[in-house]
Amino acid sequence: MQTISATIDTRLYRTEIKSSSDNVIIADEPQEMGGKNLGFNPTELLAASLASCTLITLRMYINRKQWDVSEISIKVDFERDTERNVAQFTRKIEVIGEIDTTQKQRLETIANSCPIHKTLTHSIEIKTTLI
């Protein structure tokens, strides 16, 4: 189980997020939302999770196959249609190296198999306890 803890200064929206392995990131809201823009906003963190997981999964696969790929980059757009209650991520992945069309198709399949992609596209349960 992964455990993340977060604390917020009640006077600000700046939130310090810590992993069980002592990594730290800062989340905040943009100034127009009352924050100080000191870190990623929660929506950006969600898109960043998908982006980083996708890239790491692709890099692992490419390494295992020993394909000649020097660079992989990704852009993730996130939109939420509140009227229809639909959220949409759009990923644009660029792979630089010597790969053919068949390999590119395989990489698209692998991108759709990253753990965060699977989490976001399957049922999610959130259990909350107020203590």
N, C-alpha and C positions, 0 to 999 in steps of 0.2 A: 504494500500500500504506500502510495506517495502522500506525504503530509506537507502541506503548505500552511504557514501561519502568517497573519497580516495584522498590523496595528496601524491605527490612524490617529493623527493629532486632531482632537475634536474641534480645534479652531480652524483647521484647514482641511482640504481634501487629500493632501499628500499622504500616501499610504506606503509603508515599508513592508515588503513581501519577502519572507525568508523560506528557503527550502530546508528540509531535514538535513541536507548536506552543507548547510551554512552559506549558500549562495543568496545574494540579496539583489532585488530590483525595486525600483520606485514607480508607483503609479500615481497619477494625479489627473485632474480635469483641466481642460484648456481654460484660459483666462475668461473667455466669453461664457463659460459655464460656472464661474466662481472659483476656479482653481488657480494655481500659479504656473501650470504647464511645466512641472518639474520632472515629469516622467510620462511614460505611455499611459493613455487612458484605457479603461477596461476593454473597450472594443478593439483597440490597437493590440492589446495583449492577446486577445483571442485570435486575431488574424496572425499575429507574430508566432503563436503556438503552431498554427497550421503551416505557416511558411517554414519555420525551422524544422519541424518534424518531416515535412515533405523533402526538404533538401538533404537532411541527414539520411533518411531512408533511401533516397536516390543515390547518394554518395556511397553508402554501404553496398548497394546492389552493383553499382558501376565498378567499385573496387573488387568485389567478388568475381565479377565477370572479366576483370582486367581490360575493360574497354579504354580506349584512348580519349579520355575526356579531361580537359584542363580546367574547365570552370562550369559551374551551374549557378544560375541566379533565378530569383523568383520575385514576382510582384503579386500581392494579394489585395484585392479590393473586397470590401465588405459593405453590403447594403441591407437595410432592414426596412421592409414595407409594413408599417404598423397597421395600416388599414386591412391588409390581407393576412397579417400575422405570418409573414414569410421572411426568412433571412437567406441571403445568397452570398456565397464567397465566389470570387472569380480569380483563378490562379493563372498566371502567365509565366511559364517556365522556359528559360533559355539554357540550352546545353551547347557548350562550345567544345568541339572535338571532332574526331573522325567516327561518326556514327551514321548508319543508314536509316532508311524509313522504317524498316522492321524493328530496329533497335529503339527508335523514337516511340513507336507504338507500344513497345514493351515498357518503356520508361513511364509512359502515361498510365499504364495499368499499375505499375509499381507505385507511382505517386498517389493513386487512388487507394492504395493499400497501407499507407502510413497510419500508425496508431491514432493520431489525432483526427485524421479524415474519417476513419472508421468510427471513432467516438461521436463525432459530430453528425454522422449520417445514420446512426442507429439510435434506438431508444435510450434516453438518459433519465436517470432518477436522481433527484437531489433531496436528500434528507437533512432537515434543519432542526437543531436543538438549541434553544436559547437558554444559556446558563448564567 
